[in-house]
């Protein structure tokens, strides 16, 4: 069974050679099947309060997958599944933000229903803002993508440090813990600056539990 990265390489080569379309589609379907758990997991998280939207998010995830495959560069040091996860998270973040804006506009037009709408979007809004902050952290760090991915997997997906170490092919868990701590520290400094409204009338403390 070829690795995910090998499948991506075969697809990219087939696209360059402009071979048989059916053969290329078979390769893509094989790769998509191997990555469906990543997309489904993200779709479930972003639609946890609106499960009826899950299939729509998965469909959007596939469209993003089609864009990501030819753009993937293995020399960046991030496994394809991790790269795909980051791209789809940013896409879902934008999707949720736009949906939140539409619902907020609807709330302005129907004041009596505003509180109910706000209750439905609150968790999605926080998730999207967490992603917005993560997207801007450590801009000059050569390992930023791997570090932020480690942080996401630990604190947003609930993975163990050991599982992250294996998945990102890192030598030891201490390195992963240091990455998570570095991103967590930067996040804890930046989030209150970007969104101080979340800290009004609340005791001091981070939005997330950032202990590695």
C-alpha positions as CSV (number, residue, x, y, z in Angstrom):
1,X,0.0,0.0,0.0
2,X,1.6,3.3,-1.0
3,X,2.0,6.1,1.5
4,X,-0.1,9.2,1.3
5,X,2.8,11.2,0.1
6,X,3.5,8.6,-2.6
7,X,-0.1,8.8,-3.8
8,X,0.2,12.6,-4.0
9,X,3.4,12.3,-6.0
10,X,1.8,9.9,-8.4
11,X,-1.2,12.3,-8.9
12,X,1.0,15.3,-9.4
13,X,3.1,13.4,-12.0
14,X,-0.1,12.2,-13.8
15,X,-1.4,15.7,-13.9
16,X,1.9,16.9,-15.5
17,X,1.9,14.1,-18.0
18,X,-1.8,14.7,-18.8
19,X,-2.5,10.9,-18.9
20,X,-5.8,9.1,-19.0
21,X,-8.5,11.0,-17.0
22,X,-10.1,7.9,-15.5
23,X,-6.7,6.7,-14.2
24,X,-6.1,10.1,-12.6
25,X,-9.5,10.1,-11.0
26,X,-8.9,6.7,-9.5
27,X,-5.7,7.9,-7.9
28,X,-7.5,10.9,-6.5
29,X,-10.4,8.8,-5.1
30,X,-7.8,6.5,-3.4
31,X,-6.1,9.5,-1.8
32,X,-9.4,11.0,-0.8
33,X,-10.5,7.8,0.9
34,X,-7.3,7.7,2.9
35,X,-7.8,11.4,4.0
36,X,-11.6,11.3,4.6
37,X,-11.2,10.8,8.3
38,X,-9.3,14.1,8.6
39,X,-12.0,16.0,6.7
40,X,-14.9,14.3,8.4
41,X,-13.4,15.0,11.8
42,X,-12.9,18.7,11.0
43,X,-16.4,18.9,9.5
44,X,-17.9,17.4,12.7
45,X,-16.0,19.9,14.9
46,X,-17.1,22.9,12.9
47,X,-20.7,21.7,12.7
48,X,-21.1,20.3,16.2
49,X,-24.0,22.7,16.9
50,X,-25.4,22.3,13.3
51,X,-25.0,18.6,12.4
52,X,-27.4,19.0,9.4
53,X,-24.6,21.1,7.8
54,X,-22.0,18.3,8.1
55,X,-22.3,16.8,4.6
56,X,-22.1,20.3,3.1
57,X,-18.8,20.9,4.9
58,X,-17.4,17.6,3.8
59,X,-18.3,18.5,0.2
60,X,-16.5,21.8,0.6
61,X,-13.6,19.9,2.1
62,X,-13.4,17.8,-1.1
63,X,-13.3,20.9,-3.2
64,X,-10.5,22.2,-1.1
65,X,-8.8,18.8,-1.3
66,X,-8.8,19.1,-5.1
67,X,-7.0,22.5,-4.8
68,X,-4.5,21.3,-2.2
69,X,-3.2,18.2,-4.0
70,X,-1.3,19.9,-6.9
71,X,0.0,22.6,-4.5
72,X,1.5,20.2,-1.9
73,X,5.3,20.4,-1.5
74,X,6.8,17.6,0.5
75,X,10.0,19.6,1.1
76,X,8.0,21.8,3.6
77,X,8.4,19.0,6.2
78,X,4.7,18.6,6.9
79,X,2.9,15.3,6.1
80,X,0.2,15.7,3.4
81,X,-2.6,14.9,5.9
82,X,-1.3,17.6,8.2
83,X,-1.0,20.1,5.3
84,X,-4.5,19.2,4.1
85,X,-5.9,19.6,7.7
86,X,-4.4,23.1,8.0
87,X,-5.8,24.2,4.6
88,X,-9.2,22.8,5.3
89,X,-9.3,24.3,8.8
90,X,-8.6,27.8,7.4
91,X,-11.3,27.2,4.7
92,X,-13.8,26.1,7.3
93,X,-12.9,29.1,9.5
94,X,-13.7,31.4,6.6
95,X,-16.9,29.5,5.9
96,X,-18.0,29.8,9.5
97,X,-17.0,33.5,9.6
98,X,-19.1,34.3,6.6
99,X,-22.0,32.3,8.0
100,X,-21.7,34.0,11.3
101,X,-21.8,37.4,9.6
102,X,-25.0,36.4,7.7
103,X,-26.7,35.2,10.9
104,X,-25.6,38.3,12.7
105,X,-27.2,40.4,10.0
106,X,-30.4,38.3,10.3
107,X,-30.3,38.9,14.1
108,X,-30.2,42.7,13.5
109,X,-33.2,42.5,11.2
110,X,-35.2,40.2,13.7
111,X,-34.3,41.5,17.2
112,X,-36.7,39.1,18.9
113,X,-34.7,36.2,17.6
114,X,-31.3,37.6,18.1
115,X,-30.6,35.9,21.4
116,X,-31.4,32.5,19.9
117,X,-29.2,33.0,16.9
118,X,-26.4,34.2,19.1
119,X,-26.6,31.0,21.2
120,X,-26.3,28.9,18.1
121,X,-23.2,30.6,16.7
122,X,-21.2,31.4,19.8
123,X,-19.1,28.2,19.8
124,X,-18.5,28.5,16.1
125,X,-17.4,32.1,16.5
126,X,-14.9,31.2,19.2
127,X,-13.5,28.4,17.1
128,X,-13.1,30.6,14.1
129,X,-11.3,33.3,16.1
130,X,-8.9,30.7,17.6
131,X,-8.0,29.7,14.0
132,X,-7.6,33.3,13.0
133,X,-5.0,33.9,15.8
134,X,-3.2,30.6,15.1
135,X,-2.9,31.6,11.4
136,X,-0.8,34.6,12.3
137,X,1.5,33.2,15.0
138,X,5.3,32.7,14.7
139,X,5.6,34.3,11.2
140,X,9.4,34.1,11.0
141,X,9.7,30.6,12.5
142,X,11.0,28.1,9.9
143,X,9.1,25.3,11.7
144,X,5.9,27.3,12.3
145,X,3.7,25.0,10.3
146,X,4.8,21.9,12.2
147,X,4.6,23.7,15.6
148,X,1.2,25.0,15.0
149,X,0.0,21.7,13.7
150,X,1.3,20.0,16.9
151,X,-0.6,22.6,18.9
152,X,-3.8,22.1,17.0
153,X,-3.6,18.3,17.3
154,X,-2.9,18.5,21.0
155,X,-5.4,21.2,22.1
156,X,-8.1,21.2,19.4
157,X,-8.1,17.5,18.5
158,X,-7.1,16.0,21.8
159,X,-4.2,13.9,20.5
160,X,-1.5,12.7,22.9
161,X,2.0,14.1,22.6
162,X,3.3,10.6,21.7
163,X,0.8,10.3,18.9
164,X,1.7,13.7,17.5
165,X,5.4,12.8,17.7
166,X,4.8,9.7,15.6
167,X,2.5,11.4,13.1
168,X,4.9,14.3,12.5
169,X,7.9,12.0,12.5
170,X,9.7,13.9,15.4
171,X,12.5,12.2,17.2
172,X,11.3,12.7,20.8
173,X,8.3,13.9,22.8
174,X,10.2,16.7,24.4
175,X,10.6,18.4,21.1
176,X,6.8,18.1,20.5
177,X,6.1,19.4,24.0
178,X,8.4,22.4,23.4
179,X,6.6,23.2,20.2
180,X,3.2,23.0,21.8
181,X,4.4,25.2,24.7
182,X,5.9,27.8,22.3
183,X,2.7,28.1,20.3
184,X,0.6,28.1,23.4
185,X,2.6,30.9,25.0
186,X,2.3,33.0,21.8
187,X,-1.4,32.2,21.5
188,X,-2.0,33.2,25.2
189,X,-0.3,36.6,24.5
190,X,-2.0,37.3,21.2
191,X,-5.6,36.1,21.7
192,X,-6.5,38.7,24.4
193,X,-5.0,41.5,22.3
194,X,-7.1,40.5,19.3
195,X,-10.3,39.7,21.1
196,X,-10.4,41.4,24.5
197,X,-14.2,41.1,24.7
198,X,-13.8,37.5,25.8
199,X,-12.0,38.6,28.9
200,X,-14.4,41.2,30.1
201,X,-16.1,40.2,33.4
202,X,-14.0,36.9,33.4
203,X,-11.2,35.9,35.8
204,X,-7.7,36.1,34.3
205,X,-6.6,33.0,32.5
206,X,-6.2,31.6,29.0
207,X,-9.1,30.7,26.7
208,X,-7.7,27.2,26.3
209,X,-5.9,24.9,28.7
210,X,-2.5,25.3,27.2
211,X,-0.5,22.9,29.4
212,X,1.2,20.5,27.0
